[in-house]
């Protein structure tokens, strides 16, 4: 699943100083590794759409702004670990799953 409704929350958690300064988002290729700030793998880039990137972790596909990623040593860095990103997705999706309100959750194929 891709969580879109809480993208701004995730973006604020993932922002780097370069993204905050208005720098152009990096050109990101599908299949690229995504790592956290300690160098541990978070996942891979599953898709790129304009200024957004879908990162596939071990449990979710998450839509993130490309500007929240920084190229480093053949991979892209984000400010959250895989566990933190998975937890943020699950927290964001929980209200939608229980009440039908809150985060917008759509299948990886897109809205129907």
Secondary structure, 3 states (H helix, E strand, C coil): CEECCCHHHHHHHHCCHHHHCCCCCCCCCCCCEEECCCCCEEEEEEEEECCEEEEECCCCEEEEEHHHCEEECCEEECCCCHHHHHHHHHHHHHHHHHHCCCCCEECCCCCC
